[in-house]
Amino acid sequence: MEKLKATGERIKKLFSSAKEKLILAKDKIISLTERLQERFGTLRLRLVAAGAVLLVILLIVLLAHACSHSSSKAKSSSSSSAESSSASENDSSSGQADESRSAVDVQAVIEQEGELYDLRMMIESVIAGYPGNWSVYVKNLDTNDCFSINDHIVYPASMIKLFAAGAVYQQIEEGLIDESAVYPTICDMVSHSLNEAFNSIVWYIGKTYITEWCAEHGYDSTTQCHGLFPSTNGDGLETSTGYNTTCASDAGRMMESIYRGECVSEEASEKILDMLFDQEYRNKIPSGLPEGVRVANKTGDTDDVSHDAAIVYSDGADYVLVIMVEAYGFAYDLDPDFIELSGLVYNYFND
């Protein structure tokens, strides 16, 4: 009750103070009106006076709303003082925790991006003008600074073949498959992106194994649920009614593991890397690089999605660049945008 009374007194003082200010404002308006009348005449005076009256009315309405809101809060506080006190403490604690988490999150982003913040801003500005839904992942392999933009699950198209290479070499490493029996098929899958080759590998290693291998190695957004088409051997590879999936950061980390010799083994990584160097499809990220720059890449394309993941070896830095776009019905038309982004990233590291 005492709290309610005190709150009422504060509201009364607030209203009284506001009233005094409104009276002063009124006096000033009257004084201003007299001066305006001398200078601008009756018509303009009336317009100014009407505007001033509306302003005063608006201030009164806002003040009344604030007082009503404060009174309501005071009544609620007095009716459940113990609960309010506890809630206040919890809210304060929660607010401090949220601020702490926000500060930690911001600091983590700054530390992760490092010197790449300006590059991120440039890429975000550029892709904002592109058609389609774009995802980008960049990592400086010399400093480990990295960032991702709009990283989300997408249909990988032939990008799933990158993960299939890791999965099949895992079984080769474990002695479950004779490499000589599948090596040409792996090359066709990675370097030439043949759907039949991918489907054959899935038949070899098992319909669920790529998903299992990805989960085991932390590629949590990557799954293989069906074969690839057009092909003659994709029927029967379905493991669910869903679609194959991946994301830009999964593809980027997979490329980094190959670069560092950590995909299955150093030997397996070198063989996969050689296949990526022999990539047939160079129309996207590689086409944005100066002649002579070494690049290993893997693409994925349909009418609705277009992707490229690359390891670029440059004088300024070795880096991973992954670009993915969803553009339903016109994804094949977006190669020039890939080329522009690739050139932008290369120039950032080498200018």
C-alpha positions as CSV (number, residue, x, y, z in Angstrom):
1,M,0.0,0.0,0.0
2,E,2.8,2.4,0.9
3,K,4.5,1.6,-2.4
4,L,1.3,2.4,-4.3
5,K,0.9,5.6,-2.3
6,A,4.5,6.6,-3.1
7,T,4.0,5.8,-6.7
8,G,0.9,7.9,-6.8
9,E,2.8,10.9,-5.3
10,R,5.5,10.5,-7.9
11,I,2.9,10.5,-10.7
12,K,1.2,13.6,-9.2
13,K,4.6,15.4,-9.1
14,L,5.3,14.3,-12.7
15,F,1.9,15.5,-13.8
16,S,2.4,18.8,-12.0
17,S,5.8,19.3,-13.5
18,A,4.5,18.5,-16.9
19,K,1.6,20.9,-16.4
20,E,4.0,23.7,-15.5
21,K,6.1,23.0,-18.6
22,L,2.9,23.0,-20.8
23,I,1.9,26.4,-19.3
24,L,5.4,27.8,-20.1
25,A,5.1,26.3,-23.6
26,K,1.7,28.0,-23.9
27,D,3.2,31.3,-22.9
28,K,6.0,30.9,-25.4
29,I,3.5,30.0,-28.1
30,I,1.4,33.1,-27.4
31,S,4.6,35.2,-27.5
32,L,5.6,33.6,-30.7
33,T,2.1,34.1,-32.1
34,E,2.3,37.9,-31.4
35,R,5.7,38.1,-33.2
36,L,4.4,36.1,-36.1
37,Q,1.3,38.2,-36.5
38,E,3.4,41.2,-36.9
39,R,5.6,39.6,-39.5
40,F,3.4,37.2,-41.5
41,G,-0.2,38.2,-41.1
42,T,-3.4,36.6,-39.9
43,L,-3.6,33.6,-42.3
44,R,-0.1,32.2,-41.5
45,L,-0.7,33.0,-37.8
46,R,-3.7,30.7,-37.8
47,L,-1.9,27.9,-39.4
48,V,1.0,28.1,-36.9
49,A,-1.4,28.4,-34.0
50,A,-3.3,25.4,-35.0
51,G,-0.1,23.4,-35.3
52,A,1.0,24.5,-31.8
53,V,-2.4,23.5,-30.3
54,L,-2.1,20.1,-31.9
55,L,1.4,19.7,-30.4
56,V,0.2,20.6,-26.9
57,I,-2.7,18.1,-27.2
58,L,-0.3,15.4,-28.4
59,L,2.0,16.1,-25.4
60,I,-1.0,15.9,-23.0
61,V,-2.2,12.6,-24.5
62,L,1.3,11.1,-24.3
63,L,1.6,12.2,-20.7
64,A,-1.7,10.8,-19.7
65,H,-0.8,7.4,-21.3
66,A,2.5,7.4,-19.4
67,C,0.8,8.1,-16.1
68,S,-1.9,5.4,-16.7
69,H,0.8,2.9,-17.6
70,S,2.8,3.7,-14.5
71,S,-0.3,3.5,-12.3
72,S,-1.2,0.1,-13.7
73,K,2.3,-1.2,-13.0
74,A,2.2,0.2,-9.5
75,K,-1.1,-1.6,-8.7
76,S,0.2,-4.8,-10.1
77,S,3.4,-4.4,-8.0
78,S,1.5,-3.8,-4.7
79,S,-0.9,-6.8,-5.3
80,S,2.0,-9.3,-5.6
81,S,5.0,-7.6,-4.0
82,A,6.8,-10.8,-3.1
83,E,6.3,-12.3,-6.6
84,S,7.3,-9.0,-8.2
85,S,10.4,-8.8,-6.2
86,S,11.4,-12.3,-7.2
87,A,10.6,-11.7,-10.8
88,S,12.5,-8.4,-10.8
89,E,15.6,-10.2,-9.5
90,N,15.2,-12.9,-12.1
91,D,14.6,-10.4,-14.9
92,S,17.7,-8.5,-13.8
93,S,19.7,-11.7,-13.7
94,S,18.4,-12.8,-17.1
95,G,19.1,-9.3,-18.6
96,Q,22.6,-9.4,-17.3
97,A,23.0,-12.9,-18.7
98,D,21.6,-11.9,-22.1
99,E,24.0,-8.9,-22.2
100,S,26.9,-11.1,-21.2
101,R,26.0,-13.7,-23.9
102,S,25.6,-11.0,-26.5
103,A,29.0,-9.5,-25.7
104,V,30.5,-13.0,-25.8
105,D,28.8,-13.7,-29.2
106,V,30.0,-10.5,-30.7
107,Q,33.5,-11.1,-29.4
108,A,33.5,-14.6,-30.8
109,V,32.5,-13.3,-34.2
110,I,35.2,-10.7,-34.1
111,E,37.8,-13.2,-33.1
112,Q,36.6,-15.7,-35.8
113,E,36.5,-13.2,-38.6
114,G,39.8,-11.5,-37.6
115,E,41.0,-9.4,-40.5
116,L,38.2,-10.6,-42.8
117,Y,35.5,-8.2,-41.5
118,D,35.9,-5.8,-44.4
119,L,35.7,-8.6,-46.9
120,R,32.5,-9.9,-45.3
121,M,31.0,-6.4,-45.6
122,M,32.0,-6.1,-49.2
123,I,30.5,-9.5,-50.1
124,E,27.3,-8.8,-48.3
125,S,27.0,-5.6,-50.2
126,V,27.6,-7.2,-53.5
127,I,25.3,-10.2,-53.1
128,A,22.5,-8.0,-51.9
129,G,22.2,-6.9,-55.5
130,Y,22.2,-10.4,-57.0
131,P,19.0,-12.4,-57.7
132,G,18.6,-15.6,-55.7
133,N,19.4,-16.7,-52.2
134,W,23.2,-16.7,-51.7
135,S,25.4,-18.4,-49.1
136,V,29.2,-17.7,-48.8
137,Y,31.9,-19.2,-46.7
138,V,35.5,-17.9,-46.6
139,K,38.5,-19.1,-44.6
140,N,42.0,-17.9,-44.7
141,L,44.0,-21.1,-44.4
142,D,47.1,-19.3,-43.2
143,T,45.5,-17.4,-40.3
144,N,42.3,-19.5,-39.7
145,D,40.2,-16.3,-39.9
146,C,36.8,-17.2,-41.4
147,F,33.2,-16.2,-41.8
148,S,30.0,-17.4,-43.3
149,I,27.1,-15.5,-44.8
150,N,23.5,-16.8,-44.7
151,D,24.8,-20.3,-43.9
152,H,21.8,-22.7,-44.2
153,I,20.8,-26.1,-45.5
154,V,20.5,-26.4,-49.3
155,Y,20.1,-29.1,-51.9
156,P,23.8,-29.9,-52.8
157,A,23.3,-31.3,-56.3
158,S,26.7,-32.8,-57.3
159,M,28.4,-31.2,-54.3
160,I,27.4,-34.3,-52.4
161,K,30.1,-36.2,-54.4
162,L,32.7,-34.3,-52.4
163,F,31.5,-36.1,-49.2
164,A,31.1,-39.4,-51.0
165,A,34.8,-39.2,-51.8
166,G,35.6,-39.0,-48.1
167,A,33.2,-41.8,-47.2
168,V,34.5,-44.2,-49.8
169,Y,38.2,-43.5,-48.8
170,Q,37.2,-44.2,-45.2
171,Q,36.1,-47.7,-46.2
172,I,39.3,-48.2,-48.3
173,E,41.3,-47.1,-45.3
174,E,39.5,-49.7,-43.1
175,G,40.1,-52.5,-45.7
176,L,36.5,-52.9,-46.5
177,I,36.9,-52.0,-50.2
178,D,39.8,-52.6,-52.6
179,E,40.9,-49.2,-53.9
180,S,41.9,-50.6,-57.3
181,A,38.3,-51.7,-57.9
182,V,36.8,-48.3,-57.3
183,Y,39.6,-45.7,-58.1
184,P,38.5,-45.0,-61.7
185,T,34.9,-44.6,-60.5
186,I,36.0,-42.1,-57.8
187,C,37.9,-40.1,-60.4
188,D,34.8,-40.0,-62.6
189,M,32.7,-38.9,-59.7
190,V,35.0,-36.1,-58.4
191,S,36.8,-34.9,-61.5
192,H,34.0,-35.4,-64.1
193,S,31.0,-35.3,-61.8
194,L,29.3,-38.3,-63.4
195,N,26.0,-39.2,-61.6
196,E,26.4,-42.9,-62.5
197,A,29.8,-42.9,-60.8
198,F,28.3,-41.4,-57.6
199,N,25.5,-43.9,-57.6
200,S,27.9,-46.8,-58.1
201,I,30.0,-45.6,-55.1
202,V,26.8,-45.5,-53.0
203,W,26.0,-49.0,-54.0
204,Y,29.5,-50.0,-53.0
205,I,29.6,-48.4,-49.5
206,G,25.9,-48.7,-48.6
207,K,22.9,-46.4,-48.9
208,T,23.2,-44.8,-45.5
209,Y,27.0,-44.6,-45.1
210,I,27.6,-41.1,-46.5
211,T,25.2,-39.7,-44.0
212,E,26.7,-41.7,-41.2
213,W,30.2,-40.7,-42.2
214,C,29.3,-37.0,-42.3
215,A,27.6,-37.2,-38.9
216,E,30.7,-38.8,-37.4
217,H,33.0,-36.1,-38.8
218,G,30.9,-33.1,-37.8
219,Y,29.2,-32.3,-41.1
220,D,25.9,-32.2,-39.4
221,S,23.9,-30.5,-42.2
222,T,25.0,-33.0,-44.8
223,T,22.9,-36.0,-45.6
224,Q,22.5,-38.4,-48.6
225,C,18.9,-39.7,-49.0
226,H,18.8,-40.7,-52.7
227,G,20.8,-41.3,-55.9
228,L,21.5,-38.6,-58.5
229,F,19.7,-38.2,-61.8
230,P,19.8,-38.2,-64.7
231,S,21.4,-41.6,-64.5
232,T,20.7,-45.3,-65.2
233,N,21.5,-46.6,-61.7
234,G,20.0,-44.2,-59.2
235,D,16.7,-46.0,-58.6
236,G,16.6,-47.9,-55.3
237,L,19.1,-45.7,-53.4
238,E,16.3,-43.9,-51.5
239,T,16.7,-44.0,-47.8
240,S,13.8,-41.6,-47.0
241,T,11.4,-39.3,-48.7
242,G,13.7,-36.3,-48.1
243,Y,16.3,-34.7,-50.3
244,N,20.1,-34.7,-50.1
245,T,21.4,-31.7,-48.0
246,T,24.5,-29.8,-47.2
247,C,25.5,-26.2,-46.3
248,A,28.3,-23.8,-47.2
249,S,30.2,-24.3,-44.0
250,D,30.1,-28.1,-44.2
251,A,31.6,-27.9,-47.7
252,G,34.2,-25.4,-46.6
253,R,35.4,-27.5,-43.7
254,M,35.5,-30.5,-45.9
255,M,37.7,-28.7,-48.4
256,E,39.9,-27.5,-45.5
257,S,40.3,-31.1,-44.2
258,I,41.5,-32.2,-47.7
259,Y,43.9,-29.3,-47.8
260,R,45.4,-30.1,-44.5
261,G,45.7,-33.9,-45.1
262,E,43.1,-34.7,-42.5
263,C,40.3,-36.2,-44.6
264,V,40.6,-39.9,-43.7
265,S,44.4,-39.8,-44.0
266,E,47.1,-37.7,-45.6
267,E,47.3,-40.2,-48.5
268,A,43.6,-40.2,-49.1
269,S,43.5,-36.4,-48.9
270,E,46.2,-36.1,-51.5
271,K,44.4,-38.4,-53.9
272,I,41.1,-36.5,-53.5
273,L,43.0,-33.2,-53.9
274,D,44.5,-34.4,-57.1
275,M,41.0,-35.2,-58.4
276,L,39.8,-31.7,-57.5
277,F,42.8,-30.2,-59.3
278,D,41.7,-32.2,-62.4
279,Q,38.1,-30.8,-62.1
280,E,36.4,-30.6,-65.5
281,Y,34.1,-27.8,-64.5
282,R,36.0,-24.5,-64.1
283,N,33.3,-22.0,-65.1
284,K,32.7,-20.4,-61.7
285,I,35.2,-19.7,-59.0
286,P,38.3,-20.7,-61.1
287,S,37.1,-18.4,-63.9
288,G,37.4,-15.4,-61.5
289,L,41.1,-16.0,-60.9
290,P,44.1,-14.8,-62.8
291,E,45.7,-17.2,-65.2
292,G,48.2,-19.6,-63.5
293,V,46.6,-19.5,-60.0
294,R,46.2,-23.1,-58.7
295,V,42.7,-24.0,-57.6
296,A,41.0,-27.3,-56.7
297,N,37.2,-27.2,-56.8
298,K,34.0,-29.1,-56.9
299,T,30.7,-27.8,-58.4
300,G,27.0,-28.7,-58.1
301,D,24.3,-27.6,-60.5
302,T,20.6,-28.0,-61.3
303,D,18.1,-25.5,-62.8
304,D,17.4,-24.3,-59.3
305,V,20.8,-24.4,-57.5
306,S,24.4,-23.6,-58.4
307,H,27.4,-24.2,-56.1
308,D,31.1,-24.2,-56.1
309,A,33.6,-25.0,-53.4
310,A,37.3,-24.2,-54.0
311,I,40.7,-24.2,-52.4
312,V,42.7,-21.3,-53.9
313,Y,46.5,-21.2,-53.7
314,S,47.6,-17.6,-54.0
315,D,50.6,-15.5,-53.1
316,G,48.6,-13.4,-50.6
317,A,47.1,-16.5,-48.8
318,D,45.7,-19.9,-49.4
319,Y,42.0,-19.8,-48.8
320,V,38.8,-21.8,-49.1
321,L,35.8,-20.1,-50.8
322,V,32.4,-21.7,-51.0
323,I,29.6,-20.0,-52.9
324,M,26.0,-21.4,-53.1
325,V,22.9,-20.0,-54.5
326,E,19.2,-21.0,-54.7
327,A,17.6,-19.5,-57.8
328,Y,14.6,-21.4,-58.9
329,G,14.6,-21.8,-62.7
330,F,17.6,-19.6,-63.5
331,A,20.6,-20.9,-61.5
332,Y,22.5,-21.8,-64.6
333,D,22.5,-18.1,-65.6
334,L,24.5,-16.9,-62.5
335,D,28.0,-17.9,-63.4
336,P,29.0,-14.2,-63.9
337,D,28.1,-13.5,-60.3
338,F,30.3,-16.4,-59.1
339,I,33.2,-15.0,-61.2
340,E,32.7,-11.5,-59.8
341,L,32.7,-12.8,-56.2
342,S,35.7,-15.0,-56.8
343,G,37.7,-12.1,-58.2
344,L,36.7,-9.9,-55.3
345,V,37.9,-12.4,-52.8
346,Y,41.2,-13.0,-54.7
347,N,41.9,-9.3,-54.9
348,Y,41.2,-8.8,-51.2
349,F,43.9,-11.4,-50.3
350,N,46.4,-10.2,-53.0
351,D,46.1,-6.4,-53.4
